[in-house]
Amino acid sequence: MSRARSTFAAACLLAAAPAVAHHSPAAFDMTRQVTIAGTVASFEWANPHAYLSVRDDTDGRTWLIELVSPANLRQYGWTAATLAKGDRVTVTASPSRTADRTTGFLQSLEKAGSVLYVNPARAGAPPPNAAPPGGPPQNAGGGPQPGGTPASRPQSLAGTWATLVGPAFAQLLPNSSKLPTTPRGAAAISNFTDAAANPSRDCVPYGVPLYMVLPIYRRIEIAGDAIVIRGEEDAVDRTVHMNRATHAGAAESVLGDSIGHFEGDALVVDTALFAEHGMGNAAGLPSSTRKHLVERFELTPDRAALTYTFTLEDPEYLTAPVQGTARWAYRPDVTYAPIACNLENARRFLQD
């Protein structure tokens, strides 16, 4: 597959993922689209999904439109001030499967003659962001092309990064049913239609490595005996303990207990002691206390990006180890801005 075709395939996966990750498959009819030209009644900038209310000029009805998370929208250049009450917009959305409901999932949005968002699958490629002043051109994954001047390239893993859509994203979100699952795992994915089964309704973060491949901004901080890996979506912080070699004495948690060491310039992280999680391994695929994860964070040879790789094992739900890779683009121009999960918002979108 050519670079262009692989980028397009990844973009299609990005477009499909929100419905897979957060909703019953029956929530929205992704094969249909409605167009609403009207006035913004409200715009809610909250995790896990932004929401837009638009009053339709044609019939006066108010539509509630669900968007992707603010953490993802930031990679398209959006902020909490991108839309305001009274703004004139034209929205295209996939409507609810329930005929009498005026709800939908955003496919495109135009304001004042400018297209602010297009679902990547409709556009053929994700819309490019504006390049950072004096920085490298953007790629189709929502971040800069690897490159730039040597002086602008990171000298360590510390800094702000944009995770790009790639093979690991495809494995763990839209294509989770293709993982080597046990019968218990396959049944869990097949039956994952009940909103109450999704830990996100209680603002429980995704498990890792799933969280590590979401297309959001992240920050790595190196200090003393610990490395902290932060993610904007739900303001998730992971601590990697660099001063011990075992998990002995640590407690179970959603993100597990992480210990790390360097192999040359590469950070290798071993994580165990995971608490059970209803979507801890992939979309619809739970994780057990037997889960074990090994990750590797390594600058590319030209030191212009970071390669993230993982090996995931969980004999309760997987018949074989799962390996994946993602690319993180260096973004020193971005101000890291975590947004905590809003409980009311989380429960609302799961009930749509």
N, C-alpha and C positions, 0 to 999 in steps of 0.2 A: 504494500500500500504506500502510495506517495505521501510526502509530508502534508500536502494540501488535503488529500482525502482523509488522512488520519486525524487531522485537525477538525475537519467537518464532522467526522464520526464522533469525536469527543464532544463537539458542540451539541450534537443531537442528544447525547447522553445527558449533558447538563440540562437540557430542556426537559427531559423526561423525569429527571430525578425528583423534583419537589413532590409530584403526585405519588411517586413510589415511596418516598421516605416518610411522608407525614400523613398520608390519607388512605382511607379505604379506596380501592380501585374504582368504586362507584361514585366517588365524590364529584368529579367533573368529567364532562364528555370532551376528551381531548381531540376528538375527530370533528368537532363543531366549533364555530366561532361566531360571536356576535360583536357588532361595532356600536359603541356608545359615544356620541358627541354631546358634551355637556359641560357642566360646571362642577369643580371639586367642592364637595361639602365638607370633607375632612380627610386628613392624611395622618396615619398613625405610623410612626417610626419606632417599631418595637420588635424584639425577638420573641418567638422564632420567625414570625412573618410580618412584613409591613402590610398595612391595609389602606385601601383607598375607597372613599365613597364618592360616587359621581351621580349627579342628577341629570337624567337624560332629557335633552331638549325636545325629543319627539313626543314622549308621552308623560313626562314629569316623574317617572319612577326613579327611585334612587337605587343604584347598584352598589353592592359591596364587593370590591375586587381584591383578591388575595395576591400578594406579590411574594417573591423570594425574600430571604432574610436581609436585613440591613447590612450584615457583614458581607453578603454576596453583592448587593446593590452598590456598595462602595467601590467594588471593582469596575463598575460601569460609570463611576464618577458621581453617584447620587449622594446627597446628604439629607438630613432632616428638613432642610429648607428647599429642597428641589421642587416640592409641590406645596401649595398653600390654598386655603379656602378662597374660593372665587376664581381660581385659575381656570381658563378654558382649555379643555383637553379632548382628544379623541383617543378612545381606548378600544382595543380589540381583546376579547377574552374568550376563554373556553367556558361555557356556561355549566351550571349545576345540572346534573341528570334529572333533578326534580323540576318538572316543568314550571311550577308556579313560584319558583324561587328566583330572586334577582341577585344571584351571586355568581362569581366567576373567577377564573385563574388568569392572570395577566399574560397576554401574548405580545402586545405592543402598545406603546404610548407615545403620542405626539402632543407637543405643547408649543404654541406660538410658532408653528411652522417647522419646528425642530423635532426630530425623532430622538427621544430620550432612552428608549429601550425597545429592543426587538428580541423576541425569543430566538435563541441561536439557531434552532432547527428551521425556523421560517426564513431567517436571513441568509442561511447557507454558511455562515460563520459568525462568531460573536462580534458585536460591534466593537471597534477598537477604542480604547481610552485615549485621551490626549496624552502625548508623551510628556514626562516630567521636563521642566525647563532645562534645556541643555543636555537632556538625557537621551537614551537610545529609543528607537521606534518601538511601538507596541506590537505584540503578537496577538494571534487570535484567541489566546487563552485568558486575556484580561490583564496581562502584565507585560513588562518590557521584554524585548528580545534579549536573550543572553548576549552580553557584549558590553559596550560602553568603554570608556577609557580605563586603563589600568588603575588610575588613581581612584575611580569610583567603585571599584570592585571590592567586595569584603575580604578582609584578611583573616577572619575567623568565622565561626558560625553565628556569632552575635550580630543582631540587627533585626530589621523588619523584612518580612518575606511575604510574597503572594503565592499561594498554592494554585497551580494551574490544573485544569481538568486533564486527566490522562488515564492510562490503563487501569490503575488501581481504583480510581473513581468508578469506572465501568464495572469492575468486578464486584464491588461492595454495595453499590446502589442499584442501578437499573437491572444489572445482570446477576443479582444475588442468587437467583434460582439455578444458575449454572455452576455454582460452587460445588465441591465434592462433599455433599452433606450426608450425614447419617439419616436413616428414616425419620428420626425425631426432628432433625434439622429441616428436612424437606417438608415435613408436615407443618412445622412452625411457619415457614415462608408461605406455604400454600394457604394457610388459615389466617394469615395476618390481615384481617379485615375489621377487627374490633378496635375502635379508638381507645377503649379502656386498657388494651394490652400494650399501648405505646407509652414507654416511660417519659416521652417528651411532654405528655399532658401534665406531668408534675414537675416540669423543668429539670428533669434528670438528663444530663448531657449524654451525647452519643458516646459509645465506647471507642477505644482505640484498637486498631488503626483507622476505623471508619472516620473518626473526627479529624484525623491527620491528613485526609485526602479531600476534605471539603474545600471548595474554591473560595477561600477567605484570606484575610491578612492575618499574619502571626508575628510574634516577636520572640526571639531567643535571647535570654540574658544569662551571662556566665559570671558567677560570683562565689568565690571561696569553694566550699565543698559541695555546691549544688549548681545545677543548670536548670533554669526554669523556662519551659516552653509554653507560651501563652497564645490563646486564640481569641479573636474578636467575638465570634459567635458564642453567646451565652457566657462570655467572660471566663472561659475555662483556662485554668493554670495547671500545668503538670510539673512536678518537681522530680528531677533526676538526681539521685544521691550518688555523689562521686567518692564518698569517703567510706564506703563499705562494699563487701564483695558478696553478701548473701542477703536473702529476704527474711532471715530469722528475726522474729520478734516484731515484725511489721503487721499491721492490721489489713484485712480485706477492704477494698473500696471499689467504686465504679471504674476508676482509672487505673487501679492496681497499684502495686509498689514497684517503682522503677529504680534500678541501679545502673550506673554507667561507667564506661572507661573509654579511653582513646586508643585507637589503633592507627598510628600515624596522626593525620589530621582528621580522621573520621571518628565521630562519636557513635559508639555502639551501646544501645540501651536494652537491658533485659528486664521485662516486666512480668510479674506473677501476682498471686493473691488478689485476683479479681473477684468482686462480688457478682452474684448472678444479675443479669441485665437482660431485659426483654428484647433489646435490639443491640446487644453488645458487640456482635461480630459483623453484621451487615444488615441491609434493609430487610426487616422481618425475621432475621436470624438471631436468636438469643445467644448469650454466652454463659458458660458455667464457671464454677470455681476451679476447674481443671485447665482453664485457658492459660496459654503461655505465649508471649509475644517477644520477638527480637527485632529491633529496628536499627537502621544505620543512617546517619546523617553525614553527608560528605560533599564538600565543595567540588564542583566540576573542575577538570584540569585547567581551564582558563580562569578559574575562580570568579566566574560571572554568574553562577547559579548554584543551587544546592540540589543534590539528588537524595530523595528519601526512599528507602526500601524497607520492606518488612517480611518477616516469616511468622505466620499465625498458626497456632495449633490449639485445638479444643476437641478432644476425643468424644465429648458428649454430642457435639453437633457437626463435626467435620471428620471425614474418613481419611483425610490426608492433609499435610500442611498446605497452606495457601500463601503464595508469595506475590508481592506487588511492588510497583514503583510509581513514584510521582515526582514531578519537578517543581521546585520552589524558586521563584524569581526574586532576586534581590531588589528591594524597593526602599532605598534610603530617603526617597522623596515623600513617603507616606507617613503620616502621624498615626501611630497605633491608637485605636480608639475602641476598646471593648464595650459591648452592650450586654447587660445582664438579661436573662430570660424573664419575660413578663408572664406570670402565671395565668392571668385572665386571657391574655392573647393566646397562650399555648393551648388552653382548653377550648377556646373558641374555634381555632382552625381545625382541630381534630374532630369537631362535631359538625363541620360544614357538610 
